[in-house]
Amino acid sequence: MNNFFNRIALLSACIFFITTVALQAQFAYISPVPGSLYHDPATGIILRNGNTLNRSLLNSKTLFHVTGSISGLHNVMVKLAEADKSILLQPDVPFIEGETVTVQIADGITTSAGATLHGTSFHFEIRQPRSPEVKQLIARQMQEAYAQEFGAINKSNRTASPPGLPDFSILVNTNPASGQIFFHDFQLIDNMSSHICIIKNNGDSVYGKFDTVDFNNFDLNHNGYMTVYNRLDSVFDMLDSNYNKVANYQMKNGYKADVHEFQIFSNGTRYMLAYDPEIVDMTVYDPNYCPNATVVGAIIQELDEKNNVLFQWRSWDHYNITDAQHISLSNCYIDAIHMNSIEVLSDGNLVVSARHLDEISKIDKNTGNFIWRLGGANNQFTIKNDPQGGFSFQHDARIIANGHLTVFDNGNYHVPAQSFAKEYSLDEINKKATLVWNYSRPVSSGFIYASAMGSVQRLSNGNTFICWGLITTPDDPNITEVDAQNKIVWEMELAQTDPIYRSHRFTWDPCARPTASDVKATNITSTTAKISWQPATNALSYDVQYRKTGNQKWKTVSTSNTNIKLTNLASSTKYEYEVKSHCNNGDVSPWTASKKFTTLPAKESLLSQAETTFDLYPNPSNGIVHLTIDAPRSEQVTFTIYDLSGKGVISSSQQLIQGEQQLDLNLTSLPKGIYFAELKSTVTKKIVKMVIE
């Protein structure tokens, strides 16, 4: 009988192997991986042949059939992406937990060269149903794990901390590299004090903001915009050069973005990381293990500017849970992988760091398979010239300009525990990794040891910029820059032993254009309109160009103010307008995106000219607010601030003169929150929502 079942198992394995080979002959990359487990019900399907495909497949109703064993046949939206080399199938409704999904592909897909792909099929499994109690358990476990690494959420006193920069000291500043230092500090215990910071070498502030949201991983990204992880929404916010949020980015297929990595490029393509908790029966490894353990995997996604998932890679398909040599597999919560960095190479392949596996791996973007594995239980390399024999519980694996690998070696399992910035030359053919440089900071207790976090940045002048991550010993520096001879040329220490996840040095002297959402047309009459905006970083003056919609030629006016009145306009006419900055470094910004307004008919304009209008900036503010008013006549007005309950908390009367004017208000005595500002006269009543942070 046992022989019979063994034959059945062997036959099933052979059928799966033959099916997989047939699929790979048609498609170099398939997601979900055929036969794979633990998929979210919202998952989509990706098929990449590698050749340009005929777009006629978009109109076919018979090429693709996607069927859930419980949910039945699904309608799917079919898209082509990546220069028509990838097929994206998105079901109209999510799948159902616990079902098997079968994807059938009929004959008839053709390439632009005229070749025809043969039909095939595969299946994958949606994760098992979760009770409300299990969902609550997983949510609590994930929150606790995050709190252990990045601090607990504490909203109650966030408004009580001062704005700006944390207390810190510049310990060394002797001919470091040029540029500014970007970092975000936070507290592990109550997490009531954290800041988004950009500073100069001498410690002067370029930008400092107290964190009222619970951010982390603040950085200047590849597309030239700043990005920061918003923990409350599990998204990455993108900030423009005026430090205003202009977008946020999330993952798809049912996954939420994790704090550890976000890479976005100028074409809008981005790479994101999720931690994926799944219920796993660990008794298959040992009967004494937990039968329903929460095991956390990792998900990597590449998404395009239209939010299409172009590539998805899951640790479940490539790593073994038992590869986590330092993690107790007898626990009922197992953070098996702990991926913490993604490096996108020039050829599109990826280098990733799996901390809890002690492994850095190179992934083939065309297939999803490993190209090589360095470190850990599956190490393929001979590691040379490294007294520690490699890295341990590492962070921030990067391929630098000379092709070498840099990594922050936390060194949790070195004896003794010690942290290093390391650089390896890689012979990828003969699988040899040679340590060619390293640095470990001497301190009074011996050498710095950071049990978590950290980053290494090789600068263009040959210096190395090191963030020491989670340090817990007072007087240890948070950030160190060393030259090629390992001489310290710049160093900073926070007054509190707050950790910094990563820190980098960038040249940051932007000539910012006004933020698009702040550019407005108001006070529109039949012949005039007021164009206004908030100040742009480093701007000295501004140009405004405008034209009738459809015209080719622009008219341009200039001002050193943050508003300008356009005159001699035609009534009942649509206009478009744009703004750009002239900056103190001699640069000129791009134009803002075009916006439009329509002038009033002449009769309506007579009525509108009688109204006083106002705006305030910045909004949100730290309590210092500038009020811009355009009054058609001299008149007495009352200005009142109301809280959310409708109670007036500040009120004053002002005598206005005819024309544009500005009032400066100090509202720092008010608690942080949402308010409404009202300007009222005998003929005018205007209300604007305002936020004090």
C-alpha positions as CSV (number, residue, x, y, z in Angstrom):
1,M,0.0,0.0,0.0
2,N,2.8,2.4,0.9
3,N,4.5,1.6,-2.4
4,F,1.2,2.5,-4.2
5,F,1.0,5.9,-2.5
6,N,4.7,6.5,-3.2
7,R,4.0,5.9,-6.9
8,I,1.0,8.3,-6.9
9,A,3.2,11.0,-5.2
10,L,5.9,10.4,-7.8
11,L,3.4,10.6,-10.6
12,S,2.0,13.9,-9.2
13,A,5.5,15.4,-8.9
14,C,6.2,14.4,-12.5
15,I,3.0,16.0,-13.8
16,F,3.8,19.2,-11.9
17,F,7.3,19.2,-13.3
18,I,6.2,18.7,-16.9
19,T,3.5,21.4,-16.5
20,T,6.1,23.8,-15.1
21,V,8.5,23.1,-17.9
22,A,5.7,23.6,-20.5
23,L,4.7,26.9,-18.9
24,Q,8.3,28.2,-18.8
25,A,8.6,27.4,-22.5
26,Q,5.8,29.8,-23.2
27,F,6.4,32.3,-20.4
28,A,9.7,33.2,-18.8
29,Y,8.0,34.7,-15.7
30,I,4.6,33.8,-14.1
31,S,3.0,35.2,-11.1
32,P,1.6,33.6,-9.0
33,V,4.1,30.8,-9.3
34,P,2.4,27.7,-10.4
35,G,1.4,25.5,-7.4
36,S,2.2,28.2,-4.9
37,L,0.4,28.8,-1.6
38,Y,-0.7,31.7,0.7
39,H,-2.0,34.2,-1.9
40,D,-4.2,37.1,-0.9
41,P,-7.7,37.1,-2.4
42,A,-7.0,40.4,-4.2
43,T,-4.1,38.9,-6.2
44,G,-3.6,39.6,-9.9
45,I,-1.9,37.5,-12.6
46,I,1.3,38.3,-14.6
47,L,2.5,36.4,-17.7
48,R,5.8,37.5,-19.4
49,N,6.9,35.9,-22.6
50,G,9.9,38.2,-23.2
51,N,8.8,39.0,-26.8
52,T,6.6,41.8,-28.0
53,L,3.0,40.4,-28.2
54,N,0.3,41.2,-30.7
55,R,-2.2,43.6,-29.1
56,S,-5.1,41.7,-30.7
57,L,-5.2,39.6,-27.5
58,L,-6.7,42.5,-25.7
59,N,-9.9,42.1,-27.7
60,S,-10.2,38.3,-27.3
61,K,-12.8,36.8,-25.0
62,T,-11.6,33.2,-25.2
63,L,-7.8,33.3,-24.6
64,F,-7.9,33.5,-20.8
65,H,-10.1,31.7,-18.3
66,V,-9.6,32.3,-14.6
67,T,-11.7,30.0,-12.3
68,G,-11.9,29.8,-8.5
69,S,-12.9,26.4,-7.1
70,I,-15.4,28.2,-4.9
71,S,-16.0,31.6,-6.7
72,G,-16.3,30.1,-10.2
73,L,-15.4,31.8,-13.5
74,H,-14.1,35.4,-13.2
75,N,-14.2,38.1,-15.7
76,V,-10.7,39.5,-16.1
77,M,-9.4,42.9,-17.3
78,V,-6.5,42.2,-19.8
79,K,-3.7,44.7,-20.1
80,L,-0.3,44.7,-21.9
81,A,2.6,46.3,-20.2
82,E,6.4,46.7,-20.4
83,A,6.5,47.4,-24.1
84,D,3.8,44.8,-24.7
85,K,5.9,42.0,-23.4
86,S,3.8,41.3,-20.3
87,I,0.2,40.3,-19.9
88,L,-1.6,41.5,-16.8
89,L,-4.9,39.8,-15.8
90,Q,-6.9,41.4,-13.1
91,P,-10.1,39.6,-11.9
92,D,-13.2,41.6,-11.6
93,V,-13.8,40.5,-8.0
94,P,-11.4,39.1,-5.4
95,F,-11.1,35.4,-5.0
96,I,-12.4,33.6,-1.9
97,E,-10.1,32.4,0.9
98,G,-9.4,28.7,0.9
99,E,-10.0,28.1,-2.8
100,T,-7.8,26.9,-5.6
101,V,-7.5,29.2,-8.7
102,T,-7.0,27.7,-12.1
103,V,-5.7,29.8,-15.0
104,Q,-6.2,28.4,-18.5
105,I,-4.5,30.0,-21.5
106,A,-5.8,29.0,-24.9
107,D,-3.8,28.7,-28.1
108,G,-3.7,31.9,-30.2
109,I,-1.5,34.5,-28.5
110,T,0.9,35.7,-31.2
111,T,4.1,37.7,-31.1
112,S,4.8,40.7,-33.3
113,A,7.2,38.5,-35.2
114,G,4.3,36.1,-36.0
115,A,5.1,33.2,-33.7
116,T,2.1,31.6,-31.9
117,L,2.2,30.5,-28.2
118,H,0.6,27.2,-27.3
119,G,-2.1,27.1,-24.7
120,T,-1.4,25.8,-21.1
121,S,-2.8,26.0,-17.6
122,F,-1.6,26.3,-14.0
123,H,-3.1,26.7,-10.5
124,F,-2.4,28.4,-7.2
125,E,-3.9,28.5,-3.7
126,I,-5.6,31.4,-1.9
127,R,-4.8,31.4,1.8
128,Q,-7.1,29.7,4.2
129,P,-10.0,31.7,5.9
130,R,-9.2,33.6,9.0
131,S,-11.6,34.1,11.9
132,P,-12.0,37.6,13.4
133,E,-10.0,36.4,16.4
134,V,-7.1,35.2,14.2
135,K,-7.2,38.5,12.3
136,Q,-7.0,40.4,15.6
137,L,-4.1,38.2,16.8
138,I,-2.1,38.7,13.6
139,A,-2.7,42.5,13.7
140,R,-1.5,42.6,17.3
141,Q,1.5,40.5,16.6
142,M,2.5,42.7,13.7
143,Q,2.0,45.9,15.7
144,E,4.1,44.5,18.6
145,A,6.9,43.4,16.2
146,Y,6.9,46.9,14.6
147,A,6.9,48.6,18.1
148,Q,10.0,46.5,19.1
149,E,11.9,47.7,16.1
150,F,10.6,51.3,15.5
151,G,8.7,52.2,18.7
152,A,5.1,52.2,19.7
153,I,2.5,54.6,18.3
154,N,1.7,57.3,20.8
155,K,-0.6,60.0,19.6
156,S,-1.6,61.5,22.9
157,N,1.4,63.8,23.5
158,R,2.6,64.3,19.9
159,T,1.3,67.9,19.9
160,A,3.2,68.7,23.1
161,S,6.7,68.4,21.7
162,P,8.5,71.4,20.2
163,P,8.8,71.8,16.5
164,G,12.0,71.7,14.5
165,L,15.2,69.8,15.1
166,P,16.1,67.4,18.0
167,D,19.0,68.3,20.2
168,F,22.3,67.1,18.8
169,S,26.0,67.8,18.7
170,I,28.4,68.0,15.7
171,L,31.4,66.1,17.1
172,V,33.7,66.4,14.1
173,N,33.5,68.6,11.0
174,T,36.9,68.6,9.2
175,N,36.6,68.7,5.5
176,P,33.7,66.3,5.0
177,A,31.9,65.8,1.6
178,S,29.6,68.6,0.4
179,G,25.9,68.3,0.7
180,Q,23.2,68.1,3.3
181,I,22.4,65.3,5.8
182,F,18.9,63.7,5.7
183,F,17.6,61.8,8.7
184,H,14.6,61.0,10.9
185,D,15.1,60.3,14.6
186,F,12.5,58.6,16.9
187,Q,12.2,57.0,20.3
188,L,11.6,53.4,21.0
189,I,9.9,53.6,24.3
190,D,7.0,56.1,24.1
191,N,7.9,57.5,20.6
192,M,6.6,60.9,21.5
193,S,9.5,62.8,20.0
194,S,10.7,62.4,16.4
195,H,11.7,64.7,13.7
196,I,12.2,64.9,9.9
197,C,15.5,66.7,9.5
198,I,17.9,68.1,6.9
199,I,21.0,69.8,8.2
200,K,24.2,71.3,7.0
201,N,27.7,70.1,8.0
202,N,27.9,72.7,10.7
203,G,24.5,71.7,12.1
204,D,22.5,74.6,10.7
205,S,19.0,73.6,9.8
206,V,17.9,73.4,6.2
207,Y,14.6,71.8,7.2
208,G,13.3,70.5,10.5
209,K,9.8,69.4,11.4
210,F,8.4,67.7,14.5
211,D,6.7,64.5,13.4
212,T,3.0,64.6,14.3
213,V,2.1,61.6,12.0
214,D,4.5,58.8,13.0
215,F,6.8,58.8,10.0
216,N,10.1,57.0,9.3
217,N,12.6,56.3,6.6
218,F,12.8,59.9,5.4
219,D,15.0,60.1,2.3
220,L,15.6,61.8,-1.1
221,N,14.6,59.3,-3.7
222,H,15.8,58.6,-7.2
223,N,13.1,60.8,-8.8
224,G,14.3,63.9,-7.0
225,Y,11.4,64.0,-4.5
226,M,11.6,63.3,-0.8
227,T,9.8,60.3,0.5
228,V,8.8,59.2,4.0
229,Y,6.9,56.2,5.4
230,N,3.6,57.1,6.9
231,R,3.0,54.4,9.5
232,L,-0.6,55.3,10.3
233,D,-1.7,54.8,6.6
234,S,1.0,52.2,5.7
235,V,2.0,54.2,2.7
236,F,5.0,56.2,1.5
237,D,4.2,59.9,1.2
238,M,6.1,61.9,-1.5
239,L,7.1,65.5,-0.7
240,D,8.1,68.2,-3.2
241,S,10.9,70.7,-2.8
242,N,8.6,72.9,-0.7
243,Y,8.1,69.9,1.8
244,N,4.4,69.6,0.8
245,K,2.9,66.1,0.3
246,V,2.1,65.7,-3.4
247,A,1.4,62.0,-3.6
248,N,1.3,58.7,-1.7
249,Y,2.2,55.2,-2.8
250,Q,0.8,51.9,-1.7
251,M,1.2,48.3,-2.9
252,K,-1.5,46.1,-4.7
253,N,-2.7,42.5,-4.7
254,G,-3.9,43.0,-1.1
255,Y,-0.5,43.9,0.5
256,K,0.4,46.9,2.6
257,A,3.7,48.7,2.3
258,D,6.3,48.1,4.9
259,V,8.7,50.8,6.2
260,H,12.0,49.2,5.3
261,E,12.3,50.0,1.6
262,F,10.9,52.3,-1.1
263,Q,12.6,53.0,-4.4
264,I,10.9,55.3,-7.0
265,F,12.5,56.4,-10.3
266,S,11.9,59.3,-12.7
267,N,9.7,57.3,-15.0
268,G,7.3,56.6,-12.1
269,T,8.4,52.9,-11.7
270,R,8.7,52.0,-8.0
271,Y,9.7,49.0,-5.9
272,M,8.0,48.3,-2.6
273,L,8.2,45.8,0.1
274,A,5.5,44.2,2.3
275,Y,5.7,41.8,5.3
276,D,3.2,39.0,4.8
277,P,2.0,37.1,7.9
278,E,0.5,33.7,7.1
279,I,-0.8,30.9,9.3
280,V,1.6,27.9,9.0
281,D,1.4,24.5,10.5
282,M,5.0,24.2,11.9
283,T,4.4,20.6,13.2
284,V,5.5,19.4,9.7
285,Y,9.0,20.4,10.9
286,D,8.7,19.2,14.5
287,P,5.6,17.7,16.2
288,N,6.3,19.9,19.2
289,Y,6.1,23.1,17.1
290,C,3.1,25.4,16.9
291,P,0.3,24.0,14.6
292,N,-1.0,27.4,13.7
293,A,2.1,29.7,13.9
294,T,2.1,33.2,12.4
295,V,5.1,33.1,10.0
296,V,6.0,36.4,8.4
297,G,7.2,36.3,4.8
298,A,8.3,39.1,2.4
299,I,6.7,40.4,-0.8
300,I,8.5,42.6,-3.4
301,Q,6.5,44.4,-6.0
302,E,7.5,46.5,-9.0
303,L,4.7,48.9,-10.0
304,D,4.6,51.3,-12.9
305,E,3.3,54.9,-12.9
306,K,-0.3,53.6,-13.6
307,N,-0.1,51.4,-10.5
308,N,0.1,48.2,-12.5
309,V,2.0,45.4,-10.8
310,L,4.7,44.4,-13.3
311,F,6.7,42.0,-11.1
312,Q,5.9,40.3,-7.8
313,W,8.4,38.2,-5.8
314,R,7.4,36.3,-2.7
315,S,9.7,34.7,-0.1
316,W,7.3,31.8,0.2
317,D,8.3,30.6,-3.3
318,H,12.1,30.8,-2.9
319,Y,13.2,30.6,0.8
320,N,12.7,27.8,3.3
321,I,11.5,28.8,6.8
322,T,14.2,26.6,8.3
323,D,16.9,28.8,6.7
324,A,16.3,31.2,9.6
325,Q,19.1,29.8,11.7
326,H,18.9,32.4,14.6
327,I,15.1,32.4,14.9
328,S,13.3,30.0,17.2
329,L,11.0,27.9,15.1
330,S,9.1,26.7,18.2
331,N,7.5,30.1,18.7
332,C,4.0,30.8,17.6
333,Y,5.2,34.1,15.9
334,I,8.1,33.6,13.6
335,D,9.7,36.6,11.7
336,A,11.5,34.2,9.4
337,I,12.9,36.5,6.6
338,H,12.9,40.2,7.7
339,M,13.8,41.6,4.4
340,N,15.1,45.2,4.7
341,S,16.6,46.5,1.5
342,I,16.1,46.3,-2.3
343,E,18.7,47.5,-4.7
344,V,17.6,47.9,-8.3
345,L,20.6,47.3,-10.7
346,S,21.1,48.9,-14.1
347,D,20.1,45.7,-15.9
348,G,16.8,45.5,-13.9
349,N,17.9,42.7,-11.6
350,L,17.6,43.1,-7.9
351,V,19.9,42.6,-4.9
352,V,18.0,42.1,-1.6
353,S,18.9,41.7,2.0
354,A,17.1,39.1,4.2
355,R,18.3,39.9,7.7
356,H,17.1,36.9,9.6
357,L,18.6,34.5,7.0
358,D,22.0,36.3,7.1
359,E,21.7,36.4,3.3
360,I,22.1,38.8,0.5
361,S,20.7,37.5,-2.8
362,K,20.6,38.6,-6.5
363,I,17.3,38.0,-8.2
364,D,16.7,37.7,-12.0
365,K,13.9,40.1,-12.8
366,N,13.1,38.2,-16.0
367,T,12.4,34.9,-14.2
368,G,12.1,35.6,-10.5
369,N,14.8,33.0,-9.8
370,F,18.0,33.5,-7.8
371,I,21.2,34.4,-9.7
372,W,23.3,34.0,-6.6
373,R,23.0,33.7,-2.8
374,L,25.6,35.2,-0.5
375,G,25.7,34.3,3.2
376,G,23.4,32.2,5.4
377,A,22.5,28.5,5.1
378,N,22.5,28.6,1.3
379,N,25.7,30.5,0.8
380,Q,27.2,29.9,-2.7
381,F,30.3,32.0,-2.2
382,T,33.8,31.6,-0.8
383,I,34.1,34.6,1.5
384,K,37.7,35.8,1.7
385,N,39.7,38.2,3.8
386,D,36.9,38.7,6.3
387,P,37.8,37.8,10.0
388,Q,34.1,37.6,10.9
389,G,33.5,35.1,8.0
390,G,30.8,37.3,6.5
391,F,28.0,39.5,7.8
392,S,25.3,38.8,10.5
393,F,21.8,40.2,10.7
394,Q,22.7,42.8,8.1
395,H,21.0,45.9,6.6
396,D,21.3,48.1,3.5
397,A,22.9,45.9,0.8
398,R,24.0,48.1,-2.1
399,I,25.9,47.7,-5.3
400,I,28.1,50.8,-5.7
401,A,29.7,52.4,-8.8
402,N,32.7,50.1,-8.9
403,G,30.5,47.0,-8.9
404,H,31.3,46.1,-5.3
405,L,28.8,45.3,-2.6
406,T,28.5,47.5,0.5
407,V,26.5,46.4,3.5
408,F,25.9,47.5,7.1
409,D,26.9,44.4,9.1
410,N,25.0,44.7,12.4
411,G,27.0,41.8,13.7
412,N,24.4,40.4,16.1
413,Y,26.0,36.9,16.0
414,H,29.7,37.9,15.7
415,V,31.8,37.0,18.8
416,P,31.9,39.5,20.3
417,A,28.9,41.4,18.8
418,Q,30.2,44.3,16.8
419,S,28.9,46.4,13.9
420,F,30.8,47.2,10.7
421,A,30.4,49.1,7.4
422,K,31.8,46.6,4.9
423,E,32.7,46.5,1.2
424,Y,33.1,43.3,-0.8
425,S,34.4,42.8,-4.3
426,L,32.3,40.1,-6.0
427,D,33.4,37.5,-8.5
428,E,30.0,36.4,-9.6
429,I,31.4,33.8,-12.0
430,N,33.6,31.9,-9.6
431,K,31.5,32.8,-6.6
432,K,34.1,34.6,-4.5
433,A,33.4,37.5,-2.2
434,T,36.5,39.4,-0.9
435,L,36.3,41.9,1.9
436,V,38.3,44.9,0.5
437,W,37.3,47.6,3.1
438,N,35.6,47.8,6.5
439,Y,35.1,50.3,9.3
440,S,34.0,49.8,12.9
441,R,33.9,52.8,15.2
442,P,36.0,52.6,18.4
443,V,34.1,53.8,21.5
444,S,34.7,53.7,25.2
445,S,33.2,50.2,25.6
446,G,35.2,48.8,22.7
447,F,33.5,49.1,19.3
448,I,30.0,50.3,18.4
449,Y,27.3,47.6,18.3
450,A,24.0,48.4,16.7
451,S,21.6,45.5,17.1
452,A,19.3,46.7,14.3
453,M,18.9,49.3,11.5
454,G,21.8,51.1,10.0
455,S,23.0,52.2,6.5
456,V,26.2,52.7,4.5
457,Q,26.6,55.2,1.6
458,R,29.7,55.5,-0.5
459,L,30.0,59.2,-1.5
460,S,31.4,60.5,-4.9
461,N,34.6,61.8,-3.3
462,G,35.4,58.3,-1.9
463,N,34.2,59.0,1.7
464,T,31.8,56.6,3.4
465,F,28.7,57.9,5.2
466,I,27.6,55.5,8.0
467,C,24.4,55.6,10.0
468,W,24.8,53.4,13.1
469,G,21.1,52.6,13.4
470,L,19.9,51.4,16.8
471,I,22.5,52.4,19.4
472,T,21.6,52.2,23.1
473,T,24.9,53.4,24.7
474,P,25.0,57.1,25.7
475,D,27.8,59.1,24.0
476,D,28.0,56.8,21.0
477,P,27.6,58.7,17.7
478,N,24.6,58.2,15.5
479,I,26.3,59.1,12.2
480,T,29.9,59.0,11.1
481,E,31.6,59.9,7.8
482,V,35.1,58.6,7.2
483,D,37.5,59.2,4.3
484,A,39.3,56.6,2.3
485,Q,41.9,56.2,5.1
486,N,39.1,55.6,7.7
487,K,39.7,59.0,9.3
488,I,36.6,60.5,10.8
489,V,35.8,63.8,8.9
490,W,32.2,64.3,10.2
491,E,30.2,63.0,13.1
492,M,26.9,63.7,14.8
493,E,25.4,62.6,18.1
494,L,21.9,63.0,19.2
495,A,21.4,64.2,22.8
496,Q,19.1,61.3,23.5
497,T,19.9,57.8,22.5
498,D,17.3,57.9,19.7
499,P,17.8,55.6,16.8
500,I,17.9,56.6,13.2
501,Y,16.9,53.9,10.7
502,R,18.9,55.3,7.8
503,S,20.7,58.5,7.0
504,H,22.2,59.8,3.7
505,R,24.0,62.8,2.4
506,F,22.7,64.5,-0.7
507,T,23.4,67.8,-2.5
508,W,20.2,69.7,-1.7
509,D,19.8,73.2,-3.1
510,P,16.6,73.0,-5.0
511,C,15.1,75.8,-7.1
512,A,11.5,74.8,-6.3
513,R,8.5,75.7,-8.3
514,P,5.3,76.5,-6.2
515,T,3.4,73.4,-5.1
516,A,0.6,72.8,-7.6
517,S,-2.1,72.6,-5.1
518,D,-1.2,76.0,-3.7
519,V,-1.5,77.8,-7.1
520,K,-4.9,79.3,-7.4
521,A,-6.9,81.8,-9.4
522,T,-9.2,84.0,-7.2
523,N,-10.9,87.4,-7.3
524,I,-12.0,86.6,-10.9
525,T,-13.9,89.4,-12.6
526,S,-14.7,90.0,-16.3
527,T,-11.3,91.7,-16.9
528,T,-9.1,90.7,-14.0
529,A,-7.9,87.6,-11.9
530,K,-5.6,87.2,-9.0
531,I,-3.0,84.4,-9.3
532,S,-1.5,83.4,-5.9
533,W,0.7,80.7,-4.4
534,Q,2.7,79.9,-1.3
535,P,6.4,80.6,-1.2
536,A,8.7,78.1,-3.0
537,T,12.0,77.0,-1.5
538,N,14.9,79.3,-2.5
539,A,12.7,81.4,-4.7
540,L,13.5,85.2,-5.1
541,S,11.0,86.0,-7.7
542,Y,8.3,84.4,-9.9
543,D,7.1,84.5,-13.5
544,V,3.4,83.9,-14.3
545,Q,2.5,83.1,-17.9
546,Y,-1.1,83.1,-19.1
547,R,-3.0,82.8,-22.4
548,K,-6.5,82.2,-23.7
549,T,-7.1,78.5,-23.9
550,G,-6.2,77.3,-27.4
551,N,-3.8,80.2,-28.1
552,Q,-0.1,79.4,-28.9
553,K,1.5,82.5,-27.5
554,W,1.9,83.2,-23.8
555,K,2.0,86.5,-22.0
556,T,4.4,86.7,-19.1
557,V,4.4,89.0,-16.0
558,S,6.9,88.9,-13.1
559,T,6.7,89.6,-9.4
560,S,8.7,89.2,-6.2
561,N,5.5,88.6,-4.3
562,T,3.5,85.4,-4.0
563,N,0.5,86.8,-6.0
564,I,-0.1,88.9,-9.0
565,K,-3.2,90.5,-10.6
566,L,-3.8,89.8,-14.2
567,T,-5.6,92.7,-16.0
568,N,-7.1,93.6,-19.3
569,L,-8.6,90.1,-19.7
570,A,-11.5,89.4,-22.0
571,S,-14.9,88.7,-20.4
572,S,-16.5,85.2,-20.5
573,T,-13.2,83.7,-21.7
574,K,-11.2,80.6,-20.6
575,Y,-7.5,81.2,-19.6
576,E,-4.7,78.9,-18.6
577,Y,-1.8,79.9,-16.5
578,E,1.5,78.6,-15.0
579,V,4.1,79.8,-12.5
580,K,7.8,79.3,-12.2
581,S,10.5,80.4,-9.8
582,H,13.8,82.4,-10.1
583,C,16.0,81.3,-7.3
584,N,18.9,82.6,-5.2
585,N,21.3,80.1,-6.7
586,G,20.7,81.5,-10.2
587,D,18.6,78.5,-11.3
588,V,15.1,78.7,-12.8
589,S,12.5,76.1,-11.9
590,P,10.2,74.3,-14.4
591,W,6.7,75.8,-14.8
592,T,3.9,74.4,-12.7
593,A,1.3,72.3,-14.3
594,S,-1.2,74.4,-16.3
595,K,-4.4,75.5,-14.5
596,K,-7.5,77.2,-15.9
597,F,-10.0,79.9,-15.0
598,T,-12.9,81.6,-16.8
599,T,-13.5,85.3,-16.5
600,L,-17.0,86.4,-15.7
601,P,-19.5,88.0,-18.0
602,A,-19.4,91.8,-17.6
603,K,-22.7,92.1,-15.7
604,E,-21.8,89.4,-13.1
605,S,-18.4,91.1,-12.6
606,L,-20.0,94.2,-11.3
607,L,-21.4,92.2,-8.3
608,S,-18.2,90.2,-7.7
609,Q,-16.0,93.3,-7.5
610,A,-17.8,94.4,-4.3
611,E,-16.4,91.4,-2.2
612,T,-13.3,91.4,-0.1
613,T,-11.3,88.1,-0.4
614,F,-8.6,86.6,1.7
615,D,-6.2,83.6,1.9
616,L,-3.7,82.4,4.4
617,Y,-0.4,80.6,4.3
618,P,1.3,78.4,5.2
619,N,-1.5,76.0,5.8
620,P,-0.9,73.7,7.7
621,S,1.3,76.0,9.8
622,N,3.2,76.0,13.1
623,G,1.1,78.9,14.3
624,I,2.8,81.7,12.4
625,V,0.3,82.6,9.7
626,H,0.3,85.2,6.9
627,L,-3.1,86.6,5.8
628,T,-3.3,88.1,2.3
629,I,-6.4,90.3,1.8
630,D,-7.7,92.0,-1.4
631,A,-10.2,94.7,-0.5
632,P,-12.1,96.6,-3.2
633,R,-12.6,99.5,-0.8
634,S,-11.5,100.8,2.6
635,E,-13.6,99.1,5.2
636,Q,-13.7,97.7,8.8
637,V,-13.6,93.9,9.0
638,T,-13.7,91.3,11.9
639,F,-11.3,88.4,11.8
640,T,-12.3,85.4,14.0
641,I,-10.7,82.0,14.6
642,Y,-13.1,79.2,15.6
643,D,-12.3,75.7,16.9
644,L,-14.1,72.6,15.8
645,S,-16.8,73.1,18.4
646,G,-17.7,76.4,16.8
647,K,-16.3,78.4,19.7
648,G,-14.5,81.6,18.8
649,V,-11.0,81.5,20.3
650,I,-9.4,84.6,18.8
651,S,-11.1,87.7,17.4
652,S,-9.9,91.1,16.3
653,S,-11.0,94.0,14.1
654,Q,-8.9,95.5,11.3
655,Q,-9.3,98.6,9.3
656,L,-8.5,97.7,5.7
657,I,-7.3,100.0,2.9
658,Q,-8.3,99.5,-0.7
659,G,-6.2,97.0,-2.5
660,E,-3.9,94.1,-1.6
661,Q,-2.4,93.9,1.9
662,Q,-0.9,91.3,4.3
663,L,-1.5,90.7,8.0
664,D,0.9,88.5,10.1
665,L,-0.7,86.5,12.8
666,N,0.9,84.7,15.8
667,L,-1.4,81.8,16.7
668,T,1.2,79.7,18.6
669,S,-0.9,80.1,21.8
670,L,-3.5,77.9,20.3
671,P,-3.4,74.1,20.7
672,K,-2.5,72.2,17.6
673,G,-5.5,71.1,15.6
674,I,-8.1,72.1,13.0
675,Y,-9.6,75.6,13.0
676,F,-11.8,77.8,10.8
677,A,-10.7,81.4,10.0
678,E,-13.6,83.9,9.2
679,L,-13.3,87.3,7.7
680,K,-16.5,89.3,8.0
681,S,-17.6,92.8,6.9
682,T,-20.9,94.5,6.1
683,V,-21.0,92.9,2.6
684,T,-18.5,90.0,2.9
685,K,-18.3,86.7,4.9
686,K,-15.5,84.3,3.9
687,I,-14.3,81.2,5.8
688,V,-11.1,79.2,5.3
689,K,-10.2,75.9,7.0
690,M,-6.7,76.0,8.7
691,V,-4.5,73.5,10.5
692,I,-2.0,74.2,13.2
693,E,0.7,71.5,13.7
